[in-house]
Amino acid sequence: MADVNPAATTGRTSSVSFNLNYVTSIPGVLTILELVFGLICWALLASFPFSTFFAGFQFALFVTITSWLLTLILFVIYLFGLHANACSGAPWSIIDFGHNALWSLMYFIAACVIAAYAGRNDTLIASAVFAFIVTAIYLIHTFISFKEWRGGFPWQQSSSGSSVNT
């Protein structure tokens, strides 16, 4: 019986690989921090007694859960190199910038809402502090994503010496 190559019969080859360089890069470290601190914020907010809901509780919980799940999905996409292989046609720098900018704003609003209703409740105070920390991490990530989208950092661009005088 002859050996059959599965890639030859399906016409496809799998080029999914583990990208360890992403985990050690600045965007990768920021994404890991967003996931860790976002999970802590989510857990603190979810541990608040449901019998004492406040007006913005559902919004704050929506922000913490949704941002964490979407950030996890993007992390997996970048970690396994799917952005370069399976979805190479998508504008990933713009997607990354939009994702981080959106959640910077949403987390800031959620943090303000949590802080406004925290009072003397230690759980809500801790949740608000972590929400502001996550906001700051998303803001830093937004800045870096914007710079990558617009062509890199100023110190990474080559100086060709040519200038246009108008």
Chimera marker file (.cmm) of the C-alpha trace (Angstrom):
<marker_set name="trace">
<marker id="1" x="0.000" y="0.000" z="0.000" r="1" g="1" b="0" radius="0.5"/>
<marker id="2" x="1.453" y="3.350" z="-1.018" r="1" g="1" b="0" radius="0.5"/>
<marker id="3" x="1.851" y="6.205" z="1.445" r="1" g="1" b="0" radius="0.5"/>
<marker id="4" x="-0.597" y="8.976" z="0.716" r="1" g="1" b="0" radius="0.5"/>
<marker id="5" x="0.285" y="12.547" z="1.562" r="1" g="1" b="0" radius="0.5"/>
<marker id="6" x="-2.837" y="14.245" z="3.012" r="1" g="1" b="0" radius="0.5"/>
<marker id="7" x="-1.692" y="17.632" z="1.701" r="1" g="1" b="0" radius="0.5"/>
<marker id="8" x="-1.475" y="16.239" z="-1.832" r="1" g="1" b="0" radius="0.5"/>
<marker id="9" x="-5.003" y="14.869" z="-1.749" r="1" g="1" b="0" radius="0.5"/>
<marker id="10" x="-6.645" y="18.003" z="-0.385" r="1" g="1" b="0" radius="0.5"/>
<marker id="11" x="-4.587" y="20.549" z="-2.288" r="1" g="1" b="0" radius="0.5"/>
<marker id="12" x="-3.862" y="22.480" z="0.899" r="1" g="1" b="0" radius="0.5"/>
<marker id="13" x="-0.989" y="22.732" z="3.266" r="1" g="1" b="0" radius="0.5"/>
<marker id="14" x="-1.214" y="24.001" z="6.777" r="1" g="1" b="0" radius="0.5"/>
<marker id="15" x="1.192" y="26.771" z="7.606" r="1" g="1" b="0" radius="0.5"/>
<marker id="16" x="-0.002" y="27.569" z="11.112" r="1" g="1" b="0" radius="0.5"/>
<marker id="17" x="2.937" y="27.965" z="13.435" r="1" g="1" b="0" radius="0.5"/>
<marker id="18" x="3.534" y="29.142" z="16.961" r="1" g="1" b="0" radius="0.5"/>
<marker id="19" x="4.959" y="32.674" z="16.891" r="1" g="1" b="0" radius="0.5"/>
<marker id="20" x="7.023" y="32.984" z="20.069" r="1" g="1" b="0" radius="0.5"/>
<marker id="21" x="8.445" y="36.306" z="18.870" r="1" g="1" b="0" radius="0.5"/>
<marker id="22" x="5.014" y="37.903" z="19.256" r="1" g="1" b="0" radius="0.5"/>
<marker id="23" x="4.844" y="36.967" z="22.943" r="1" g="1" b="0" radius="0.5"/>
<marker id="24" x="8.147" y="38.720" z="23.626" r="1" g="1" b="0" radius="0.5"/>
<marker id="25" x="7.377" y="41.798" z="21.502" r="1" g="1" b="0" radius="0.5"/>
<marker id="26" x="5.980" y="45.009" z="22.977" r="1" g="1" b="0" radius="0.5"/>
<marker id="27" x="2.487" y="44.499" z="21.476" r="1" g="1" b="0" radius="0.5"/>
<marker id="28" x="2.503" y="40.894" z="22.696" r="1" g="1" b="0" radius="0.5"/>
<marker id="29" x="3.473" y="41.857" z="26.246" r="1" g="1" b="0" radius="0.5"/>
<marker id="30" x="0.821" y="44.588" z="26.262" r="1" g="1" b="0" radius="0.5"/>
<marker id="31" x="-1.799" y="42.106" z="25.059" r="1" g="1" b="0" radius="0.5"/>
<marker id="32" x="-0.843" y="39.674" z="27.823" r="1" g="1" b="0" radius="0.5"/>
<marker id="33" x="-1.104" y="42.505" z="30.379" r="1" g="1" b="0" radius="0.5"/>
<marker id="34" x="-4.524" y="43.467" z="28.976" r="1" g="1" b="0" radius="0.5"/>
<marker id="35" x="-5.684" y="39.875" z="29.349" r="1" g="1" b="0" radius="0.5"/>
<marker id="36" x="-4.339" y="39.434" z="32.892" r="1" g="1" b="0" radius="0.5"/>
<marker id="37" x="-5.533" y="42.755" z="34.333" r="1" g="1" b="0" radius="0.5"/>
<marker id="38" x="-8.779" y="42.575" z="32.357" r="1" g="1" b="0" radius="0.5"/>
<marker id="39" x="-9.509" y="39.146" z="33.819" r="1" g="1" b="0" radius="0.5"/>
<marker id="40" x="-8.844" y="40.455" z="37.339" r="1" g="1" b="0" radius="0.5"/>
<marker id="41" x="-11.173" y="43.411" z="36.706" r="1" g="1" b="0" radius="0.5"/>
<marker id="42" x="-13.833" y="41.089" z="35.283" r="1" g="1" b="0" radius="0.5"/>
<marker id="43" x="-13.557" y="38.703" z="38.266" r="1" g="1" b="0" radius="0.5"/>
<marker id="44" x="-13.807" y="41.536" z="40.790" r="1" g="1" b="0" radius="0.5"/>
<marker id="45" x="-16.793" y="43.047" z="39.044" r="1" g="1" b="0" radius="0.5"/>
<marker id="46" x="-18.523" y="39.674" z="38.662" r="1" g="1" b="0" radius="0.5"/>
<marker id="47" x="-18.038" y="38.949" z="42.371" r="1" g="1" b="0" radius="0.5"/>
<marker id="48" x="-20.127" y="42.010" z="43.265" r="1" g="1" b="0" radius="0.5"/>
<marker id="49" x="-23.468" y="40.917" z="44.802" r="1" g="1" b="0" radius="0.5"/>
<marker id="50" x="-26.132" y="40.914" z="42.118" r="1" g="1" b="0" radius="0.5"/>
<marker id="51" x="-28.811" y="42.073" z="44.559" r="1" g="1" b="0" radius="0.5"/>
<marker id="52" x="-27.216" y="45.516" z="44.703" r="1" g="1" b="0" radius="0.5"/>
<marker id="53" x="-26.844" y="46.348" z="41.014" r="1" g="1" b="0" radius="0.5"/>
<marker id="54" x="-26.171" y="49.939" z="40.116" r="1" g="1" b="0" radius="0.5"/>
<marker id="55" x="-27.185" y="51.697" z="36.925" r="1" g="1" b="0" radius="0.5"/>
<marker id="56" x="-24.046" y="51.056" z="34.882" r="1" g="1" b="0" radius="0.5"/>
<marker id="57" x="-23.244" y="47.586" z="36.187" r="1" g="1" b="0" radius="0.5"/>
<marker id="58" x="-24.410" y="45.773" z="33.066" r="1" g="1" b="0" radius="0.5"/>
<marker id="59" x="-22.423" y="48.135" z="30.835" r="1" g="1" b="0" radius="0.5"/>
<marker id="60" x="-19.243" y="47.700" z="32.890" r="1" g="1" b="0" radius="0.5"/>
<marker id="61" x="-19.663" y="43.932" z="32.889" r="1" g="1" b="0" radius="0.5"/>
<marker id="62" x="-20.302" y="43.965" z="29.125" r="1" g="1" b="0" radius="0.5"/>
<marker id="63" x="-17.095" y="45.964" z="28.552" r="1" g="1" b="0" radius="0.5"/>
<marker id="64" x="-14.903" y="43.728" z="30.717" r="1" g="1" b="0" radius="0.5"/>
<marker id="65" x="-16.203" y="40.475" z="29.253" r="1" g="1" b="0" radius="0.5"/>
<marker id="66" x="-16.400" y="41.501" z="25.598" r="1" g="1" b="0" radius="0.5"/>
<marker id="67" x="-13.025" y="43.230" z="25.513" r="1" g="1" b="0" radius="0.5"/>
<marker id="68" x="-11.362" y="40.276" z="27.213" r="1" g="1" b="0" radius="0.5"/>
<marker id="69" x="-12.843" y="37.773" z="24.758" r="1" g="1" b="0" radius="0.5"/>
<marker id="70" x="-12.008" y="39.854" z="21.658" r="1" g="1" b="0" radius="0.5"/>
<marker id="71" x="-8.495" y="40.548" z="22.923" r="1" g="1" b="0" radius="0.5"/>
<marker id="72" x="-8.028" y="36.818" z="23.522" r="1" g="1" b="0" radius="0.5"/>
<marker id="73" x="-9.168" y="36.072" z="19.957" r="1" g="1" b="0" radius="0.5"/>
<marker id="74" x="-6.713" y="38.625" z="18.534" r="1" g="1" b="0" radius="0.5"/>
<marker id="75" x="-3.955" y="37.239" z="20.748" r="1" g="1" b="0" radius="0.5"/>
<marker id="76" x="-4.544" y="33.727" z="19.392" r="1" g="1" b="0" radius="0.5"/>
<marker id="77" x="-4.602" y="35.062" z="15.817" r="1" g="1" b="0" radius="0.5"/>
<marker id="78" x="-1.247" y="36.777" z="16.294" r="1" g="1" b="0" radius="0.5"/>
<marker id="79" x="0.246" y="33.967" z="18.382" r="1" g="1" b="0" radius="0.5"/>
<marker id="80" x="-0.365" y="31.337" z="15.728" r="1" g="1" b="0" radius="0.5"/>
<marker id="81" x="0.486" y="33.627" z="12.826" r="1" g="1" b="0" radius="0.5"/>
<marker id="82" x="-3.001" y="33.426" z="11.345" r="1" g="1" b="0" radius="0.5"/>
<marker id="83" x="-2.867" y="37.115" z="10.463" r="1" g="1" b="0" radius="0.5"/>
<marker id="84" x="0.014" y="36.437" z="8.067" r="1" g="1" b="0" radius="0.5"/>
<marker id="85" x="-1.166" y="33.097" z="6.672" r="1" g="1" b="0" radius="0.5"/>
<marker id="86" x="-4.895" y="32.475" z="6.720" r="1" g="1" b="0" radius="0.5"/>
<marker id="87" x="-6.069" y="36.101" z="6.799" r="1" g="1" b="0" radius="0.5"/>
<marker id="88" x="-3.227" y="37.855" z="5.040" r="1" g="1" b="0" radius="0.5"/>
<marker id="89" x="-5.475" y="40.164" z="3.033" r="1" g="1" b="0" radius="0.5"/>
<marker id="90" x="-6.922" y="41.955" z="6.057" r="1" g="1" b="0" radius="0.5"/>
<marker id="91" x="-5.460" y="45.322" z="7.140" r="1" g="1" b="0" radius="0.5"/>
<marker id="92" x="-4.180" y="44.027" z="10.491" r="1" g="1" b="0" radius="0.5"/>
<marker id="93" x="-2.466" y="47.225" z="11.603" r="1" g="1" b="0" radius="0.5"/>
<marker id="94" x="-5.735" y="49.133" z="11.194" r="1" g="1" b="0" radius="0.5"/>
<marker id="95" x="-7.716" y="46.353" z="12.886" r="1" g="1" b="0" radius="0.5"/>
<marker id="96" x="-5.272" y="46.340" z="15.804" r="1" g="1" b="0" radius="0.5"/>
<marker id="97" x="-5.383" y="50.132" z="16.114" r="1" g="1" b="0" radius="0.5"/>
<marker id="98" x="-9.193" y="50.210" z="15.975" r="1" g="1" b="0" radius="0.5"/>
<marker id="99" x="-9.505" y="47.407" z="18.511" r="1" g="1" b="0" radius="0.5"/>
<marker id="100" x="-7.188" y="49.104" z="21.002" r="1" g="1" b="0" radius="0.5"/>
<marker id="101" x="-8.668" y="52.574" z="20.496" r="1" g="1" b="0" radius="0.5"/>
<marker id="102" x="-12.224" y="51.273" z="20.949" r="1" g="1" b="0" radius="0.5"/>
<marker id="103" x="-11.444" y="49.398" z="24.151" r="1" g="1" b="0" radius="0.5"/>
<marker id="104" x="-9.396" y="52.295" z="25.530" r="1" g="1" b="0" radius="0.5"/>
<marker id="105" x="-12.491" y="54.465" z="25.318" r="1" g="1" b="0" radius="0.5"/>
<marker id="106" x="-14.924" y="51.800" z="26.492" r="1" g="1" b="0" radius="0.5"/>
<marker id="107" x="-12.760" y="50.779" z="29.455" r="1" g="1" b="0" radius="0.5"/>
<marker id="108" x="-12.320" y="54.425" z="30.463" r="1" g="1" b="0" radius="0.5"/>
<marker id="109" x="-16.094" y="54.927" z="30.486" r="1" g="1" b="0" radius="0.5"/>
<marker id="110" x="-16.610" y="51.672" z="32.391" r="1" g="1" b="0" radius="0.5"/>
<marker id="111" x="-13.905" y="52.596" z="34.916" r="1" g="1" b="0" radius="0.5"/>
<marker id="112" x="-15.548" y="55.977" z="35.507" r="1" g="1" b="0" radius="0.5"/>
<marker id="113" x="-18.948" y="54.329" z="35.968" r="1" g="1" b="0" radius="0.5"/>
<marker id="114" x="-17.551" y="51.765" z="38.414" r="1" g="1" b="0" radius="0.5"/>
<marker id="115" x="-15.676" y="54.460" z="40.342" r="1" g="1" b="0" radius="0.5"/>
<marker id="116" x="-18.778" y="56.662" z="40.525" r="1" g="1" b="0" radius="0.5"/>
<marker id="117" x="-20.786" y="53.893" z="42.193" r="1" g="1" b="0" radius="0.5"/>
<marker id="118" x="-17.980" y="52.359" z="44.252" r="1" g="1" b="0" radius="0.5"/>
<marker id="119" x="-18.609" y="54.282" z="47.451" r="1" g="1" b="0" radius="0.5"/>
<marker id="120" x="-16.972" y="52.352" z="50.276" r="1" g="1" b="0" radius="0.5"/>
<marker id="121" x="-17.274" y="48.951" z="48.629" r="1" g="1" b="0" radius="0.5"/>
<marker id="122" x="-13.768" y="47.480" z="48.491" r="1" g="1" b="0" radius="0.5"/>
<marker id="123" x="-14.606" y="45.132" z="45.624" r="1" g="1" b="0" radius="0.5"/>
<marker id="124" x="-15.838" y="47.962" z="43.412" r="1" g="1" b="0" radius="0.5"/>
<marker id="125" x="-12.905" y="50.196" z="44.362" r="1" g="1" b="0" radius="0.5"/>
<marker id="126" x="-10.469" y="47.430" z="43.385" r="1" g="1" b="0" radius="0.5"/>
<marker id="127" x="-12.416" y="46.801" z="40.174" r="1" g="1" b="0" radius="0.5"/>
<marker id="128" x="-12.281" y="50.513" z="39.305" r="1" g="1" b="0" radius="0.5"/>
<marker id="129" x="-8.527" y="50.627" z="39.957" r="1" g="1" b="0" radius="0.5"/>
<marker id="130" x="-7.934" y="47.633" z="37.704" r="1" g="1" b="0" radius="0.5"/>
<marker id="131" x="-10.244" y="49.109" z="35.067" r="1" g="1" b="0" radius="0.5"/>
<marker id="132" x="-8.143" y="52.285" z="35.015" r="1" g="1" b="0" radius="0.5"/>
<marker id="133" x="-4.961" y="50.167" z="34.787" r="1" g="1" b="0" radius="0.5"/>
<marker id="134" x="-6.411" y="48.270" z="31.816" r="1" g="1" b="0" radius="0.5"/>
<marker id="135" x="-7.410" y="51.608" z="30.260" r="1" g="1" b="0" radius="0.5"/>
<marker id="136" x="-3.823" y="52.822" z="30.526" r="1" g="1" b="0" radius="0.5"/>
<marker id="137" x="-2.491" y="49.592" z="28.980" r="1" g="1" b="0" radius="0.5"/>
<marker id="138" x="-4.959" y="49.857" z="26.090" r="1" g="1" b="0" radius="0.5"/>
<marker id="139" x="-3.941" y="53.518" z="25.581" r="1" g="1" b="0" radius="0.5"/>
<marker id="140" x="-0.262" y="52.579" z="25.365" r="1" g="1" b="0" radius="0.5"/>
<marker id="141" x="-1.142" y="49.763" z="22.980" r="1" g="1" b="0" radius="0.5"/>
<marker id="142" x="-3.241" y="52.201" z="20.911" r="1" g="1" b="0" radius="0.5"/>
<marker id="143" x="-0.270" y="54.548" z="20.591" r="1" g="1" b="0" radius="0.5"/>
<marker id="144" x="2.015" y="51.728" z="19.479" r="1" g="1" b="0" radius="0.5"/>
<marker id="145" x="-0.611" y="50.369" z="17.065" r="1" g="1" b="0" radius="0.5"/>
<marker id="146" x="-1.058" y="53.833" z="15.582" r="1" g="1" b="0" radius="0.5"/>
<marker id="147" x="2.679" y="54.180" z="15.047" r="1" g="1" b="0" radius="0.5"/>
<marker id="148" x="2.866" y="50.744" z="13.402" r="1" g="1" b="0" radius="0.5"/>
<marker id="149" x="-0.095" y="51.583" z="11.172" r="1" g="1" b="0" radius="0.5"/>
<marker id="150" x="1.424" y="54.882" z="10.091" r="1" g="1" b="0" radius="0.5"/>
<marker id="151" x="4.776" y="53.365" z="9.179" r="1" g="1" b="0" radius="0.5"/>
<marker id="152" x="6.694" y="52.736" z="12.356" r="1" g="1" b="0" radius="0.5"/>
<marker id="153" x="8.348" y="54.816" z="14.971" r="1" g="1" b="0" radius="0.5"/>
<marker id="154" x="10.330" y="57.926" z="14.003" r="1" g="1" b="0" radius="0.5"/>
<marker id="155" x="13.642" y="56.304" z="15.010" r="1" g="1" b="0" radius="0.5"/>
<marker id="156" x="12.925" y="53.329" z="12.729" r="1" g="1" b="0" radius="0.5"/>
<marker id="157" x="12.549" y="55.352" z="9.548" r="1" g="1" b="0" radius="0.5"/>
<marker id="158" x="15.544" y="55.749" z="7.340" r="1" g="1" b="0" radius="0.5"/>
<marker id="159" x="16.910" y="59.180" z="6.696" r="1" g="1" b="0" radius="0.5"/>
<marker id="160" x="17.384" y="59.449" z="2.959" r="1" g="1" b="0" radius="0.5"/>
<marker id="161" x="18.544" y="63.017" z="3.144" r="1" g="1" b="0" radius="0.5"/>
<marker id="162" x="16.086" y="64.177" z="0.534" r="1" g="1" b="0" radius="0.5"/>
<marker id="163" x="13.602" y="66.847" z="1.404" r="1" g="1" b="0" radius="0.5"/>
<marker id="164" x="10.936" y="68.526" z="-0.625" r="1" g="1" b="0" radius="0.5"/>
<marker id="165" x="10.896" y="72.300" z="-0.531" r="1" g="1" b="0" radius="0.5"/>
<marker id="166" x="7.676" y="73.932" z="-1.575" r="1" g="1" b="0" radius="0.5"/>
<link id1="1" id2="2" r="1" g="1" b="0" radius="0.2"/>
<link id1="2" id2="3" r="1" g="1" b="0" radius="0.2"/>
<link id1="3" id2="4" r="1" g="1" b="0" radius="0.2"/>
<link id1="4" id2="5" r="1" g="1" b="0" radius="0.2"/>
<link id1="5" id2="6" r="1" g="1" b="0" radius="0.2"/>
<link id1="6" id2="7" r="1" g="1" b="0" radius="0.2"/>
<link id1="7" id2="8" r="1" g="1" b="0" radius="0.2"/>
<link id1="8" id2="9" r="1" g="1" b="0" radius="0.2"/>
<link id1="9" id2="10" r="1" g="1" b="0" radius="0.2"/>
<link id1="10" id2="11" r="1" g="1" b="0" radius="0.2"/>
<link id1="11" id2="12" r="1" g="1" b="0" radius="0.2"/>
<link id1="12" id2="13" r="1" g="1" b="0" radius="0.2"/>
<link id1="13" id2="14" r="1" g="1" b="0" radius="0.2"/>
<link id1="14" id2="15" r="1" g="1" b="0" radius="0.2"/>
<link id1="15" id2="16" r="1" g="1" b="0" radius="0.2"/>
<link id1="16" id2="17" r="1" g="1" b="0" radius="0.2"/>
<link id1="17" id2="18" r="1" g="1" b="0" radius="0.2"/>
<link id1="18" id2="19" r="1" g="1" b="0" radius="0.2"/>
<link id1="19" id2="20" r="1" g="1" b="0" radius="0.2"/>
<link id1="20" id2="21" r="1" g="1" b="0" radius="0.2"/>
<link id1="21" id2="22" r="1" g="1" b="0" radius="0.2"/>
<link id1="22" id2="23" r="1" g="1" b="0" radius="0.2"/>
<link id1="23" id2="24" r="1" g="1" b="0" radius="0.2"/>
<link id1="24" id2="25" r="1" g="1" b="0" radius="0.2"/>
<link id1="25" id2="26" r="1" g="1" b="0" radius="0.2"/>
<link id1="26" id2="27" r="1" g="1" b="0" radius="0.2"/>
<link id1="27" id2="28" r="1" g="1" b="0" radius="0.2"/>
<link id1="28" id2="29" r="1" g="1" b="0" radius="0.2"/>
<link id1="29" id2="30" r="1" g="1" b="0" radius="0.2"/>
<link id1="30" id2="31" r="1" g="1" b="0" radius="0.2"/>
<link id1="31" id2="32" r="1" g="1" b="0" radius="0.2"/>
<link id1="32" id2="33" r="1" g="1" b="0" radius="0.2"/>
<link id1="33" id2="34" r="1" g="1" b="0" radius="0.2"/>
<link id1="34" id2="35" r="1" g="1" b="0" radius="0.2"/>
<link id1="35" id2="36" r="1" g="1" b="0" radius="0.2"/>
<link id1="36" id2="37" r="1" g="1" b="0" radius="0.2"/>
<link id1="37" id2="38" r="1" g="1" b="0" radius="0.2"/>
<link id1="38" id2="39" r="1" g="1" b="0" radius="0.2"/>
<link id1="39" id2="40" r="1" g="1" b="0" radius="0.2"/>
<link id1="40" id2="41" r="1" g="1" b="0" radius="0.2"/>
<link id1="41" id2="42" r="1" g="1" b="0" radius="0.2"/>
<link id1="42" id2="43" r="1" g="1" b="0" radius="0.2"/>
<link id1="43" id2="44" r="1" g="1" b="0" radius="0.2"/>
<link id1="44" id2="45" r="1" g="1" b="0" radius="0.2"/>
<link id1="45" id2="46" r="1" g="1" b="0" radius="0.2"/>
<link id1="46" id2="47" r="1" g="1" b="0" radius="0.2"/>
<link id1="47" id2="48" r="1" g="1" b="0" radius="0.2"/>
<link id1="48" id2="49" r="1" g="1" b="0" radius="0.2"/>
<link id1="49" id2="50" r="1" g="1" b="0" radius="0.2"/>
<link id1="50" id2="51" r="1" g="1" b="0" radius="0.2"/>
<link id1="51" id2="52" r="1" g="1" b="0" radius="0.2"/>
<link id1="52" id2="53" r="1" g="1" b="0" radius="0.2"/>
<link id1="53" id2="54" r="1" g="1" b="0" radius="0.2"/>
<link id1="54" id2="55" r="1" g="1" b="0" radius="0.2"/>
<link id1="55" id2="56" r="1" g="1" b="0" radius="0.2"/>
<link id1="56" id2="57" r="1" g="1" b="0" radius="0.2"/>
<link id1="57" id2="58" r="1" g="1" b="0" radius="0.2"/>
<link id1="58" id2="59" r="1" g="1" b="0" radius="0.2"/>
<link id1="59" id2="60" r="1" g="1" b="0" radius="0.2"/>
<link id1="60" id2="61" r="1" g="1" b="0" radius="0.2"/>
<link id1="61" id2="62" r="1" g="1" b="0" radius="0.2"/>
<link id1="62" id2="63" r="1" g="1" b="0" radius="0.2"/>
<link id1="63" id2="64" r="1" g="1" b="0" radius="0.2"/>
<link id1="64" id2="65" r="1" g="1" b="0" radius="0.2"/>
<link id1="65" id2="66" r="1" g="1" b="0" radius="0.2"/>
<link id1="66" id2="67" r="1" g="1" b="0" radius="0.2"/>
<link id1="67" id2="68" r="1" g="1" b="0" radius="0.2"/>
<link id1="68" id2="69" r="1" g="1" b="0" radius="0.2"/>
<link id1="69" id2="70" r="1" g="1" b="0" radius="0.2"/>
<link id1="70" id2="71" r="1" g="1" b="0" radius="0.2"/>
<link id1="71" id2="72" r="1" g="1" b="0" radius="0.2"/>
<link id1="72" id2="73" r="1" g="1" b="0" radius="0.2"/>
<link id1="73" id2="74" r="1" g="1" b="0" radius="0.2"/>
<link id1="74" id2="75" r="1" g="1" b="0" radius="0.2"/>
<link id1="75" id2="76" r="1" g="1" b="0" radius="0.2"/>
<link id1="76" id2="77" r="1" g="1" b="0" radius="0.2"/>
<link id1="77" id2="78" r="1" g="1" b="0" radius="0.2"/>
<link id1="78" id2="79" r="1" g="1" b="0" radius="0.2"/>
<link id1="79" id2="80" r="1" g="1" b="0" radius="0.2"/>
<link id1="80" id2="81" r="1" g="1" b="0" radius="0.2"/>
<link id1="81" id2="82" r="1" g="1" b="0" radius="0.2"/>
<link id1="82" id2="83" r="1" g="1" b="0" radius="0.2"/>
<link id1="83" id2="84" r="1" g="1" b="0" radius="0.2"/>
<link id1="84" id2="85" r="1" g="1" b="0" radius="0.2"/>
<link id1="85" id2="86" r="1" g="1" b="0" radius="0.2"/>
<link id1="86" id2="87" r="1" g="1" b="0" radius="0.2"/>
<link id1="87" id2="88" r="1" g="1" b="0" radius="0.2"/>
<link id1="88" id2="89" r="1" g="1" b="0" radius="0.2"/>
<link id1="89" id2="90" r="1" g="1" b="0" radius="0.2"/>
<link id1="90" id2="91" r="1" g="1" b="0" radius="0.2"/>
<link id1="91" id2="92" r="1" g="1" b="0" radius="0.2"/>
<link id1="92" id2="93" r="1" g="1" b="0" radius="0.2"/>
<link id1="93" id2="94" r="1" g="1" b="0" radius="0.2"/>
<link id1="94" id2="95" r="1" g="1" b="0" radius="0.2"/>
<link id1="95" id2="96" r="1" g="1" b="0" radius="0.2"/>
<link id1="96" id2="97" r="1" g="1" b="0" radius="0.2"/>
<link id1="97" id2="98" r="1" g="1" b="0" radius="0.2"/>
<link id1="98" id2="99" r="1" g="1" b="0" radius="0.2"/>
<link id1="99" id2="100" r="1" g="1" b="0" radius="0.2"/>
<link id1="100" id2="101" r="1" g="1" b="0" radius="0.2"/>
<link id1="101" id2="102" r="1" g="1" b="0" radius="0.2"/>
<link id1="102" id2="103" r="1" g="1" b="0" radius="0.2"/>
<link id1="103" id2="104" r="1" g="1" b="0" radius="0.2"/>
<link id1="104" id2="105" r="1" g="1" b="0" radius="0.2"/>
<link id1="105" id2="106" r="1" g="1" b="0" radius="0.2"/>
<link id1="106" id2="107" r="1" g="1" b="0" radius="0.2"/>
<link id1="107" id2="108" r="1" g="1" b="0" radius="0.2"/>
<link id1="108" id2="109" r="1" g="1" b="0" radius="0.2"/>
<link id1="109" id2="110" r="1" g="1" b="0" radius="0.2"/>
<link id1="110" id2="111" r="1" g="1" b="0" radius="0.2"/>
<link id1="111" id2="112" r="1" g="1" b="0" radius="0.2"/>
<link id1="112" id2="113" r="1" g="1" b="0" radius="0.2"/>
<link id1="113" id2="114" r="1" g="1" b="0" radius="0.2"/>
<link id1="114" id2="115" r="1" g="1" b="0" radius="0.2"/>
<link id1="115" id2="116" r="1" g="1" b="0" radius="0.2"/>
<link id1="116" id2="117" r="1" g="1" b="0" radius="0.2"/>
<link id1="117" id2="118" r="1" g="1" b="0" radius="0.2"/>
<link id1="118" id2="119" r="1" g="1" b="0" radius="0.2"/>
<link id1="119" id2="120" r="1" g="1" b="0" radius="0.2"/>
<link id1="120" id2="121" r="1" g="1" b="0" radius="0.2"/>
<link id1="121" id2="122" r="1" g="1" b="0" radius="0.2"/>
<link id1="122" id2="123" r="1" g="1" b="0" radius="0.2"/>
<link id1="123" id2="124" r="1" g="1" b="0" radius="0.2"/>
<link id1="124" id2="125" r="1" g="1" b="0" radius="0.2"/>
<link id1="125" id2="126" r="1" g="1" b="0" radius="0.2"/>
<link id1="126" id2="127" r="1" g="1" b="0" radius="0.2"/>
<link id1="127" id2="128" r="1" g="1" b="0" radius="0.2"/>
<link id1="128" id2="129" r="1" g="1" b="0" radius="0.2"/>
<link id1="129" id2="130" r="1" g="1" b="0" radius="0.2"/>
<link id1="130" id2="131" r="1" g="1" b="0" radius="0.2"/>
<link id1="131" id2="132" r="1" g="1" b="0" radius="0.2"/>
<link id1="132" id2="133" r="1" g="1" b="0" radius="0.2"/>
<link id1="133" id2="134" r="1" g="1" b="0" radius="0.2"/>
<link id1="134" id2="135" r="1" g="1" b="0" radius="0.2"/>
<link id1="135" id2="136" r="1" g="1" b="0" radius="0.2"/>
<link id1="136" id2="137" r="1" g="1" b="0" radius="0.2"/>
<link id1="137" id2="138" r="1" g="1" b="0" radius="0.2"/>
<link id1="138" id2="139" r="1" g="1" b="0" radius="0.2"/>
<link id1="139" id2="140" r="1" g="1" b="0" radius="0.2"/>
<link id1="140" id2="141" r="1" g="1" b="0" radius="0.2"/>
<link id1="141" id2="142" r="1" g="1" b="0" radius="0.2"/>
<link id1="142" id2="143" r="1" g="1" b="0" radius="0.2"/>
<link id1="143" id2="144" r="1" g="1" b="0" radius="0.2"/>
<link id1="144" id2="145" r="1" g="1" b="0" radius="0.2"/>
<link id1="145" id2="146" r="1" g="1" b="0" radius="0.2"/>
<link id1="146" id2="147" r="1" g="1" b="0" radius="0.2"/>
<link id1="147" id2="148" r="1" g="1" b="0" radius="0.2"/>
<link id1="148" id2="149" r="1" g="1" b="0" radius="0.2"/>
<link id1="149" id2="150" r="1" g="1" b="0" radius="0.2"/>
<link id1="150" id2="151" r="1" g="1" b="0" radius="0.2"/>
<link id1="151" id2="152" r="1" g="1" b="0" radius="0.2"/>
<link id1="152" id2="153" r="1" g="1" b="0" radius="0.2"/>
<link id1="153" id2="154" r="1" g="1" b="0" radius="0.2"/>
<link id1="154" id2="155" r="1" g="1" b="0" radius="0.2"/>
<link id1="155" id2="156" r="1" g="1" b="0" radius="0.2"/>
<link id1="156" id2="157" r="1" g="1" b="0" radius="0.2"/>
<link id1="157" id2="158" r="1" g="1" b="0" radius="0.2"/>
<link id1="158" id2="159" r="1" g="1" b="0" radius="0.2"/>
<link id1="159" id2="160" r="1" g="1" b="0" radius="0.2"/>
<link id1="160" id2="161" r="1" g="1" b="0" radius="0.2"/>
<link id1="161" id2="162" r="1" g="1" b="0" radius="0.2"/>
<link id1="162" id2="163" r="1" g="1" b="0" radius="0.2"/>
<link id1="163" id2="164" r="1" g="1" b="0" radius="0.2"/>
<link id1="164" id2="165" r="1" g="1" b="0" radius="0.2"/>
<link id1="165" id2="166" r="1" g="1" b="0" radius="0.2"/>
</marker_set>
